[in-house]
Amino acid sequence: MAGLLLAAGCAEAPKAPAAKKEDIPVFPPPPETARIYWERMLMSSADVVADDKDGSLRRMVTGEVRAGQGIDKPYGVAARDGKVYVGDTVGRHVAVFDLNSKKYSRIGQDDPGALRMPFGMELDAAGNLYVVDGTLKRVHVYDPNGKFLRMIGQDLKLSRPVGVAIDDERKRLYVVDAGGVESPEHKVRVLDLVTGKPLFDIGKRGDGPGELNLPRDAAVGKDGQVYVVDGGNFRIQVFDKDGKFVKTIGAIGRQSGQFSRPKEIAVDAKGNLYVVDTAFGNFQIFDPEGRLLLDVGSRGNSNAPAKFMLPSGIAVDNDGRIYMADQFFRKVDVFRPAELPASARYGAAPAAAAAASSPATTAGAAPAASR
């Protein structure tokens, strides 16, 4: 039976730990007003594809475990309208969890467009998916149905591309090149989103204002500002739409609002920043001015809701739901803003709910408690 399951591309589905209503993590914890709720966990196709009645009955009688397609080692995440894209660096594909239609699929398994090492990813306004491949050193583009469209950056001689961001308004694609110990290519390459031609670069190796050391990811804010995770300098660097340095957010440290090992970054509809810190096992939320609003999650030695060992990718959906991947526990945790009803359709909140779906609406600029 095991052989048949493996041949079919399935294995025993990892079990997402069940959480009683009273045990669901809330951030900040009581007695403070809740701003973020942990909602669910994605570990395999079995967490999204509905079980059939015959199979459910058979398992109840025989004790058979439901088979599903798991995530071997998730890294980057993108999300839109309840469709969650998770890059699997070991499986060499992008897993797609469609939470509304309850479907599961994979992108980038076959040529043309086969992936080797999917890292950061982003969606453009049309729903096309852009995936950075760290081994092939280029960006692959797929349409909303997962069909390969084209590749970008194959002629740029990228050193170690890891992250990607998109500015739809200005038709720009930002590719983060982390470089390495011996490489000077610690910068962000800015390309024309349509033609793929290079426009200019942001940053150079160093620790001064506007300089980068092992950059990890980037995101574009509402006003076109570019936020770069400057991993080796333990900070977020902010640049304007023309690549000019604006300011720095955060610094090395162990307190809330500081960084130890920042990884990926996402921006919500209001311009708030969500920064993953692998060492802290959480993500921190900052307003557009760089003021800390809240930190969510904590480090844990065993898989549990909102517990992380090696968190990496993060994405924010249209409705404010947050998705964070953990490489060690091979999962994606889903978080819901307190203002968004639990019954709200994924990624499609009503206008009133969408306006209130950001944690900043209730968080203000009050600092979170120190770690």
N, C-alpha and C positions, 0 to 999 in steps of 0.2 A: 504493500500500500504506500509506504514511504517513497519508493521508487516512482510509482505512478504520480504521486503528488509533485515530486520534484520535476518530473518530465513535463508536467503540465504547467510548470512555473509557479507552483503554489507550495506552501509549507504550512506547518501548524501556525495559526494566527497568534501573534503575541497577545496576551490578555491585558487590556487596559484596566487598571485597578478601579474597582467600583468605589464611589464616594457617596456616603449618606448625606442627605440634605444638610443636616446639622454640621457635617464635617467639611463641607465645600469651602475651600480657602477664599477669604475675602481680604481685599487690600484697600485702605489700611485695616488692620484687625479692629474689632470692637474694643473700646466703646466709640471709636471714631466713626464718622459717617462713611459707609461703603462707597467706593468709587469704581472698583474693578472686582468682578467675580470670576473665579476659575469656572469654566463651563464643561469642557470635555477634553478627551485625549484621542489623538489619531496615531495608531501604531501599525495598522494594516488595512487592506481592502475590506476586511470583515467589520471594521468600525464605521463604514459608510454604506456598503452594499447590503440591502435588506436580505435577510435570510428567508429561504422558501419554506413553506409549511412542511413539505415532505422531509426535507433535510433536518429541520428542527425536531420533528417527531422521531426520526431515526436516531439522532444524537441523544435524545432524551432516553430512549430505550436501550441503546447500545453503549452509551458513555463516550461515543466518538467525539473528538474535538474538531470544531469547525476549522476548515482550511482557509487560508487567506494569503495574499501577497503582502509581505511585510516590507519595512524600510530597513535596508542594511546599514547605511550611515548617512543620515540626512545632513544637509549643509544649508543651502540657501532656500528661502521661501518667498513666494509671491502670492497675492490673493486679489480676487475681484469677483464681486457678486456671488460670494459663497463658493467659488471655485478656487481650491487651494493647490498650488504647485510646489512640490518639494523635490529639490535636487538630491539624488542619491549617488554619492561619490564612489561607493563600492559597486552598486548595481548598475552604474553607468547609464542612468536615465533620469527623467523627471517623472515622479509619481503625481497623478492628478486626482484629488479627492473632490468630487462635486457634491457638496453637502446638501444642496436643494434637490437635485435629481437623484441623489443616492447612487451615483455611478463612480466607477474607478477605472482609470486608464493610465497608460504610460506613453511618454514622448521621448524621442531621441534614441530608440533602440536600434533602428535600422538605417542603412544608407539609402539615399543621401541624408546627411544631417545626424549621423550616429554620434553620440557623445562619449567621451572618455573620462572626463573629470568635471562634472557640472558643479560650479561654485555659485557665485551670485547670480540673481535673475531679477527681471523687472518686466512689467507689462506696459505697452503704450496705450494711447487713447482708443485705438481700434481693437484692443484685446490681443495683439500679437505678443508673443513671449520671447524675450531676449535672454539667452543663457550664456554666461561666461564659461568657457572650457579651459581649465588651467593646464591641461596636458597639450591640447591642440593649439593653445594660445590664440584664441579667437572667440568671437561671439556668434552663436547660432540663433537664427530667428525662425519662429514657428507661428503659423496662423492660429486663430482661436480653436480650431479643430485638431491641432497638433501636427499639421502638415508642414514639413520643412520648406522654408521660403528662400533663405540665402544665408551667407556668412559674411561677417564684417571683421575687419582688422587683421586678416591673414597676412597682410603685407607690412604690418607695423613693427614687426620684430619685438613683440611684447616679451618682457622678461618673466613675469609671474602674475598674469591677470587673475584677479580674485573677485572684484565687485563691479557692479554696473548700475547706472542710474539714467533716467530719461527726463528730458525737458520737452514735453510735447509742444508747448507754446513756441519755443524757439527752435524746435526740430533739432535737438542736440542729443547725442549719446555720450555718456561719461563712462569711461572704462578705467577702473582703478588697477594700476600696476604696482604690486607690492614690492617688486624688486627682490633683493636678497642681501646677504652679508657683503658680497663682493660687487653687487650690481649698483649702479648709480640711478637706475630707473625706478625711483620711488616717487611716483607722480600720478596724476590723473590725465588721461588722454581725452581730449574733447573732439568728438567727431560729428560730422553732419549725419543726422538720423536717416536721411533719405539716401544719400550717395555713399555714406561710409567714409568720406574723405576727411583727413585730419584738419582741424581748424586751429587749435592751439593746445598747449599743455598747461596744467595747473601744478605748481609746486616743484620742488627739487629736494634732494636729500639734505637733511639737516634738522636742527631742533629750534630754529628761530621762528619768528612770526611768518606764516605762509610756507614754511618748509615742512617736509614730511619724512617720517621714518617708519617703514613698514605699514603703509596705509592699507586698510582692510576693506572699506566699503564707502559708498557715497549715497546721498539722497538729495533731491531737489525740493526746496520749499515753494510755497505759493508765490512768493515774489521773485522766484528765479535764483535765490541764493542757494549755493551748493555747500552741503555739510559733508565733510570728509572725516572718517574715522582714522585718526592718526595714531595707529596702534602702538608703535614703538615710542611715541612721546606721550602716551596716556592722556589723550585729549581729543576733542572735536574741533577741527579747523573750519571756519566759515569764510566762504569766498562769494563775491558778487557774481552776477551773470557773465561778466567779462573776465573772470578769473582773478580779480584783485582781492587780496587778503582783507577781511573785515574784522574778525575777532576770533578769540579762542574760548571754548566752553570746556570747563572741567580741568582736572590735573591729577597726577598720581596720588593715590591715597586710599584709605580704607573706610572713609566716611561716605554717607549718601551724597551724591553729587560729584564724587570723585571716581576715578577709574583704576582698575588693576590690570584687566586684560580686555579692553573693548573690542568687539568683533564686528557686528553688523548694525545698521541703522535703518529706521523707517520713519516716514512722516505721515501724519494723519491729515484729514481735510482742513483742520484749523491751523496746521503748521506746527503742531507739537512734535517733538522728537522722541523716538523710542530707541534706546541704545542697549544692546546686549553686552553684558560683561561676563565672560566665561569664568573668571576666577570667583566672582561673587555668586554666580549661579542665578542671575536675575536679569531683568531689564529695568532701566530707569527712564522716567518720562520727564522731559524738560519742555517748557514753553518756548515759543520762537525766540525769546530774548535770552534763553539759556538758563532760566531759573528752574530749579528742581521742583517738580510737582509730586512725584511719587516713585517708589521703587517697588517692583512686583516680583515675587518668587524668592527662592532661597536655595542654597546648596544642600543636596541630600545624597546619602550613600545608597538609598534604595529608591526605586521608582515609585512615585506618589504624585498626586495632583500638585502642580506648582513647585515641584522639587526638580532640580537640575544638577547635572554633573559637568557636562560639556555643552552648554547652550551655544548656538551659532547663529542661525538665520532668524529673521523676524520680518513680519509684514502686517500691515493694517488694512482691513477691508473697508469698503464704502460705508458700512454701518458703524465703524469704530471697533469691531471685533479684532482682537490681536492674536496672531499665530506665531509661536516661537518653537523652533526645532532644537532638540537635544541630541547630539551625536552619540553619547554614551548609552542613554536609555532608548535610543532609536525611536523617537516619538516627536509629535508636534502637540503642544498644549494650546488649547483655545481659551481665550479670556474675553469676557463680555463687559462693556461699560455698564455701570449700575443704572444709568438712565434708559438703557435699551431693554425692552421687555424680553424675557427669556423665550417667549414664543415668536419673537420677530424673525421673519425670513432672513436667512443668511445674506448679508451684503445688500439688502434692499429695505432699509428702514424707511418709514414714512418721513416726509419732510420735517415734521416737528421733532421726531425722534432723532433724525440724522443731525439736526442742528444742536442737539443736546448730547450726542453720543460720545463727545470727547471728554476725557477725564478733567480737562482744564475748566469745564463749565462749573464744576463743583469744587475742584481742587484749589482754584485760585493760584496764588504764588506761595502758599504756605509751605515751608520746608518739611520734608519727611523726617521722621525720627532717625537719629544716627544709627549706623549699623552696629 
